[in-house]
Amino acid sequence: MSIRLEYMEKQHEGYGRCMIMNGQMKNYERYLKSLEGMEEPIIPNVIFDMHGAVEYANKKGVKISELSDDEKKLFVKEKIAALRA
């Protein structure tokens, strides 16, 4: 047991173990307060067909990151339409 903890226990006899609030706990409380004012996340209603994009890029002989934005948009589909297909 550390000397500091022993000292705190002697100061607070009858109260059991005394919990020392450290900086980490203060930061956690600040984090919880920040969550209260935070809005819900906006989740996009689209799915990216990674498998199709990989096959397309392999046929072209390039990486997916090297595809143009227009080519990548070919593989973005709305969730509802993608679930029906």
C-alpha positions in Angstrom: 0.0 0.0 0.0 1.4 3.4 -0.9 2.3 5.9 1.8 -0.2 8.5 0.4 -3.1 6.0 0.6 -2.1 5.0 4.2 -2.1 8.7 5.1 -5.5 9.3 3.5 -6.9 6.2 5.4 -5.6 7.6 8.7 -7.2 11.0 8.0 -10.6 9.4 7.2 -10.8 6.6 9.8 -14.3 5.3 10.1 -15.1 6.1 6.4 -13.4 3.1 5.0 -11.1 3.5 2.0 -11.0 7.1 0.7 -11.2 7.4 -3.1 -8.9 10.1 -4.4 -10.3 11.9 -7.5 -7.5 12.2 -10.0 -7.3 14.1 -13.3 -8.6 11.1 -15.2 -11.9 11.0 -13.3 -12.4 14.8 -13.7 -11.8 14.4 -17.5 -14.4 11.6 -17.5 -17.0 13.7 -15.8 -16.3 16.5 -18.3 -16.7 14.0 -21.1 -20.1 12.8 -19.7 -21.3 16.4 -19.5 -20.2 17.1 -23.1 -22.3 14.1 -24.3 -25.5 15.7 -22.8 -25.4 18.6 -25.3 -24.3 16.5 -28.3 -26.8 15.8 -31.1 -27.5 12.3 -32.4 -25.1 11.2 -35.2 -26.4 11.5 -38.8 -26.1 8.1 -40.4 -26.0 8.1 -44.2 -28.7 6.1 -45.9 -26.3 4.5 -48.4 -24.2 1.4 -48.9 -20.9 1.2 -50.7 -20.5 -2.0 -52.7 -16.9 -2.7 -51.8 -16.9 -6.1 -53.5 -18.1 -4.7 -56.8 -15.6 -1.8 -56.6 -12.7 -4.2 -55.9 -13.6 -6.3 -58.9 -14.0 -3.2 -61.1 -10.7 -1.8 -60.0 -8.9 -5.2 -60.6 -10.3 -5.4 -64.1 -8.9 -1.9 -64.8 -5.6 -2.8 -63.1 -5.7 0.0 -60.6 -6.4 0.5 -56.8 -9.8 1.6 -55.6 -8.2 4.8 -54.4 -7.1 5.6 -57.9 -10.7 5.4 -59.3 -12.3 8.7 -60.2 -15.2 10.0 -58.1 -17.6 9.2 -60.9 -16.5 5.6 -61.0 -16.8 5.3 -57.2 -20.3 6.7 -57.4 -21.3 3.7 -59.5 -21.0 1.5 -56.4 -22.9 3.8 -53.9 -26.5 2.6 -53.5 -29.4 3.6 -51.2 -29.9 1.1 -48.4 -33.5 0.5 -49.2 -32.9 -0.2 -52.9 -29.8 -2.4 -52.0 -31.8 -4.5 -49.5 -34.5 -5.2 -52.1 -32.0 -6.3 -54.8 
